[in-house]
Amino acid sequence: MNGIDGSDRHIKTEEAPPPSLLAIVLDTNPHAWAHLSSTLPISAALANILVFINAHLASGNGNEVAVIASHSHKTTFLYPTPARPQPKSRHGTANGLVEMNGSGNDPETHMAESPNKYRPFAVVENAILRNFAKLLNETSEGHVQATPTTLIGGALSLALTHINKQTILHAPTAASAESTSLAALADSENAHVDRVPLTSRILIVSVSGDLANQYIPVMNSIFAAQRKRIPIDILKLAGDTVLLQQASDATGGVYMKPERPEGLLQYLMMAFLPDVTARASLVVPSAGGVDFRAACFCHRNVVDIGFVCSVCLSIFCNPDLPDDLCLTCGSYLSLRSAVTNPPALIPRKKKKKKKLGTDSATPGANTPVGSGTPMHP
């Protein structure tokens, strides 16, 4: 019909910003939050982050969010929650009852269906709070005493994996696009689906200071994000980590270390709410004065000359390592022999001086070789 009346309504599309995916890596290290509890308790920080997530979802209908907890002994998704398969009977549910939308006495359903809150906001908040409480219940005293740091490298890997999966769903590759088109043609002969590209970014809310044991996985994640052009934003509430500052600078993200952590919501709304598309028209805060000097892995001191592991490239300021093993990867290093018996240097060849010889034109004259003018004594 459009071809008959000459209209082009099917060609005109609404110009809108592309959907944005925000992957939040929340550092839930119990040791670090215990030191920060007097200024900003973790409950207040989580409430501010939920408001920030609602603002991000309200900025566009196609915006998505993912929240990953970086804990002391594990990393897990707070949102979205992986669906657990449940056995169903012939009538639709496990107990033989037909499942209805919004039915049942489940308190989670009533919370998500509350008329006083926008339903997508309630669903996200309910899932994050439920999974966060579950994570705290699964944390024992042994987990807290085992290590004082957090698994930020695993959380970054989960964030990059989720972003890659969602990017393929929005703009599939050649292999997945072929299967998608075949499925669409099976439903309708003239079916056509427009794929909208997805802009993604990662926000790390960090409170831990020492991430030396996570150097290798964090650097691998930084290189992967840099290759995929995914900016990594850093909000440093406590501690001092040069590694995260370098990650933000290498990927073109925003780095902020507020002097007053209790103003968390204001920093989130003003500095981290604009996505990659909006930042092209804004002046965003930068890391400024990034320290690219190398720090040793044994004492965290900045060194000018150090010893580097040939396997994992870890830097040490002192060759006296326990059992001559690398503190990062456990490889054998013979650093003591390198200090006591340095490699022999090849002596530099001396330049030969030109000797005074006899010129062929005037025999007996004391002239340099090749000179046409005789030199008289």
C-alpha positions in Angstrom: 0.0 0.0 0.0 2.9 2.3 0.7 4.2 1.8 -2.8 0.9 2.7 -4.3 0.3 6.0 -2.5 4.0 7.0 -2.7 4.4 7.6 1.0 7.7 7.1 2.8 6.4 6.6 6.3 8.3 3.3 6.7 11.6 5.1 5.9 11.3 7.9 8.5 12.6 6.9 11.9 12.7 8.8 15.1 16.2 10.1 15.8 17.1 9.3 19.3 20.3 8.6 21.2 21.4 4.9 21.1 20.6 2.8 24.2 23.2 2.8 26.9 24.4 -0.1 29.0 25.8 0.8 32.4 27.8 -2.0 34.2 28.4 -1.0 37.9 31.1 -2.9 39.8 30.4 -2.3 43.5 33.3 -3.0 45.8 31.7 -4.8 48.8 35.0 -5.4 50.7 33.9 -5.8 54.4 37.3 -4.5 55.7 37.2 -1.3 53.7 33.5 -0.5 54.5 34.2 -1.1 58.2 36.7 1.8 58.1 34.3 3.9 56.2 31.2 3.2 58.3 31.4 6.4 60.4 31.4 8.6 57.3 29.3 6.6 54.7 27.8 3.3 55.8 27.3 0.7 53.0 23.5 0.9 53.4 23.4 4.6 52.6 25.8 4.1 49.7 23.6 1.4 48.3 20.6 3.6 48.6 22.3 6.4 46.7 23.5 4.0 44.0 19.8 2.8 43.5 18.7 6.4 42.9 21.5 6.8 40.4 20.4 3.6 38.6 16.8 4.8 38.4 18.1 8.1 36.9 20.1 6.1 34.3 17.1 4.0 33.4 14.8 7.1 33.2 17.2 8.8 30.7 16.2 6.4 27.9 13.7 3.7 27.3 16.3 1.4 25.9 18.9 1.9 28.7 20.1 -1.1 30.6 22.0 -1.7 33.8 24.0 -4.5 35.4 25.3 -4.5 38.9 28.2 -6.8 40.0 29.5 -7.2 43.5 33.2 -7.5 44.0 33.4 -9.3 47.4 36.3 -10.7 49.4 35.9 -14.3 48.3 33.7 -14.2 45.2 32.1 -12.0 42.5 28.5 -12.3 41.7 25.7 -10.5 39.8 23.3 -8.4 41.9 21.3 -7.6 38.8 20.3 -9.2 36.5 19.7 -12.4 38.4 20.2 -15.6 36.4 16.9 -17.4 36.0 16.8 -20.8 37.6 15.0 -23.5 35.7 12.1 -25.0 37.5 10.3 -28.2 36.6 6.8 -27.6 35.4 3.9 -29.9 35.1 1.5 -30.3 32.2 -0.6 -27.4 33.6 2.2 -24.9 33.7 3.7 -25.0 37.3 5.4 -27.6 39.5 2.4 -28.0 41.8 -0.2 -28.3 39.0 -1.6 -24.8 39.2 -1.7 -22.4 36.3 0.7 -19.6 36.8 -0.9 -16.2 36.5 0.7 -12.8 36.0 1.0 -11.1 39.4 -0.7 -13.8 41.3 0.5 -15.6 44.4 1.4 -14.6 47.9 5.1 -14.0 47.2 6.3 -10.8 49.0 8.8 -10.1 46.2 5.8 -10.0 43.7 4.0 -7.5 45.9 7.1 -5.3 46.2 7.6 -5.3 42.4 3.9 -4.6 41.8 3.7 -1.8 44.3 1.5 1.0 42.9 3.6 3.7 44.6 6.7 3.0 42.5 7.4 2.7 38.9 7.5 -1.0 38.2 10.9 -1.2 36.3 12.5 0.7 39.2 10.9 -1.6 41.8 12.0 -4.8 39.9 15.7 -3.6 39.8 15.8 -2.4 43.4 14.1 -5.6 44.6 16.6 -7.9 42.8 19.7 -5.9 44.0 18.6 -5.7 47.6 17.7 -9.4 47.7 20.9 -10.6 46.1 23.0 -8.3 48.3 21.4 -9.6 51.4 22.0 -13.1 50.2 25.7 -12.3 49.5 26.1 -11.0 53.1 24.5 -14.1 54.5 26.8 -16.4 52.6 29.9 -14.5 53.9 31.4 -16.3 56.9 34.1 -15.2 59.3 36.6 -17.4 57.5 36.0 -15.5 54.3 36.6 -12.2 55.9 39.8 -13.3 57.7 41.2 -15.0 54.6 42.0 -11.8 52.7 41.6 -8.0 53.3 41.3 -7.2 49.6 38.6 -7.6 46.9 38.3 -9.6 43.7 38.1 -6.6 41.4 39.7 -8.5 38.5 36.9 -11.1 38.4 34.2 -8.4 38.6 35.7 -6.6 35.6 35.8 -9.8 33.6 32.1 -10.4 34.4 31.2 -6.9 33.4 33.1 -7.2 30.0 31.4 -10.6 29.4 27.9 -9.2 30.0 28.6 -6.2 27.8 29.9 -8.4 25.0 26.7 -10.5 25.2 24.4 -7.6 25.2 26.3 -6.0 22.3 25.8 -9.1 20.2 22.1 -9.1 21.0 21.7 -5.5 19.8 24.1 -5.7 16.9 24.8 -9.4 16.1 27.8 -10.6 14.3 27.7 -12.3 10.9 27.1 -15.8 12.3 24.4 -14.8 14.8 22.8 -12.4 12.3 22.3 -15.2 9.8 20.5 -17.4 12.4 18.4 -14.4 13.5 17.4 -13.6 10.0 16.4 -17.2 9.3 14.2 -17.2 12.5 12.6 -13.9 11.5 11.9 -15.2 8.0 10.2 -18.2 9.5 7.7 -16.0 11.3 7.0 -13.6 8.4 8.0 -13.6 4.8 8.9 -9.9 4.7 10.1 -9.6 8.3 12.8 -7.1 9.0 14.4 -6.2 12.3 16.5 -3.0 12.8 19.4 -3.5 15.1 20.4 -0.5 17.2 24.0 -0.3 18.3 24.6 -0.3 22.1 26.9 2.1 23.9 28.5 0.6 27.0 30.6 1.8 30.0 31.8 0.5 33.3 31.6 2.3 36.6 33.7 1.0 39.5 32.7 2.2 43.0 35.9 1.3 44.9 36.8 1.5 48.6 39.8 -0.9 48.7 43.3 0.4 48.5 45.6 -2.5 47.9 45.1 -4.3 44.6 48.6 -5.6 44.0 47.5 -9.2 44.0 44.9 -8.4 41.3 47.4 -6.7 39.0 47.4 -9.3 36.2 43.6 -9.8 35.8 43.0 -6.1 36.1 45.5 -5.2 33.4 44.1 -7.9 31.1 40.6 -6.4 31.6 41.9 -2.9 31.0 43.5 -4.0 27.7 40.2 -5.7 26.7 38.2 -2.6 27.5 40.6 -0.4 25.6 40.4 -2.6 22.6 36.6 -2.6 22.7 36.5 1.1 23.4 34.6 0.7 26.6 35.4 3.5 29.1 36.0 2.6 32.7 34.8 5.2 35.2 36.3 5.2 38.7 34.7 6.6 41.8 37.3 6.2 44.6 35.6 6.6 48.0 38.6 5.4 50.1 42.1 4.1 49.6 44.6 5.1 47.0 45.1 2.9 43.9 47.2 4.1 41.1 46.2 1.0 39.0 42.5 2.2 38.8 43.6 5.7 38.0 45.7 4.4 35.1 42.7 2.2 33.9 40.5 5.3 33.7 43.1 7.3 31.8 43.9 4.4 29.4 40.2 3.8 28.5 39.1 7.5 28.4 36.9 7.3 31.5 36.1 9.6 34.4 38.2 9.4 37.6 37.0 11.1 40.8 38.2 10.8 44.4 35.8 13.0 46.4 37.0 14.6 49.6 33.6 14.1 51.2 32.3 10.6 50.5 28.9 11.4 52.2 28.0 13.4 49.1 28.0 10.2 47.0 24.7 10.9 45.2 25.8 14.3 44.0 29.0 13.0 42.5 27.1 10.2 40.8 24.5 12.4 39.3 26.8 15.2 38.1 29.9 13.3 36.9 28.8 9.8 36.0 25.2 10.1 34.7 26.1 11.2 31.1 26.8 8.3 28.8 29.4 8.1 26.1 27.2 9.9 23.6 26.5 12.9 25.9 30.1 13.2 27.0 31.0 14.3 23.4 29.3 17.6 24.1 30.4 18.0 27.7 33.6 18.8 29.6 33.9 15.8 31.9 36.3 15.7 34.8 39.6 13.9 34.1 42.1 12.1 36.2 44.7 14.8 35.9 48.3 14.1 36.9 48.2 10.4 36.5 51.2 8.8 38.2 52.7 6.4 35.6 55.7 5.5 37.7 56.3 1.9 38.6 55.7 0.6 42.1 57.2 -2.6 43.5 54.9 -5.5 44.3 56.6 -6.3 47.6 56.5 -3.0 49.5 54.3 -0.8 47.2 57.1 1.7 46.9 57.9 3.8 43.8 61.2 2.6 42.3 63.5 4.0 39.6 65.5 0.7 39.2 64.0 -2.6 40.1 63.9 -6.3 39.3 61.2 -7.6 36.8 59.8 -11.1 36.7 60.3 -12.6 33.2 56.9 -14.4 33.4 54.3 -12.0 34.8 56.4 -8.7 34.6 56.0 -8.0 38.3 58.4 -5.5 39.8 60.4 -6.0 42.9 62.7 -3.6 44.7 64.7 -6.2 46.6 66.2 -9.4 45.1 65.8 -11.3 48.4 62.5 -13.1 47.7 61.3 -16.1 49.8 62.6 -19.3 48.2 63.5 -17.2 45.1 59.9 -17.4 43.9 57.9 -14.6 42.4 55.3 -13.2 44.8 52.7 -12.9 42.0 52.9 -16.0 39.8 55.2 -18.3 41.8 57.9 -18.6 39.1 61.5 -19.3 40.1 63.7 -16.2 39.9 67.4 -16.1 40.3 67.7 -12.5 41.4 70.4 -13.0 43.9 72.8 -14.5 41.3 72.0 -11.5 39.1 73.2 -9.2 41.8 76.3 -11.1 43.0 77.4 -12.2 39.6 76.4 -9.5 37.1 76.7 -10.4 33.4 80.1 -9.7 31.9 80.3 -6.7 29.7 81.9 -6.9 26.3 84.8 -4.5 26.2 84.4 -1.6 23.7 86.7 -1.8 20.7 89.3 0.9 20.6 89.6 3.0 17.6 92.9 2.6 15.7 95.0 5.7 15.2 96.3 6.5 11.8 100.0 5.6 11.6 102.6 7.8 9.9 104.0 6.1 6.9 106.1 6.8 3.7 104.6 8.3 0.7 105.2 6.6 -2.6 105.9 9.8 -4.4 108.8 11.0 -2.2 110.5 8.0 -0.6 112.1 8.7 2.7 109.7 11.6 3.5 107.8 11.4 6.8 104.3 11.8 5.4 101.0 10.2 6.3 99.8 7.4 4.1 97.7 8.7 1.2 98.9 12.3 1.6 100.2 14.0 -1.6 102.1 16.8 0.2 105.4 15.8 1.9 106.0 16.9 5.4 109.5 18.1 6.2 111.0 17.8 9.6 
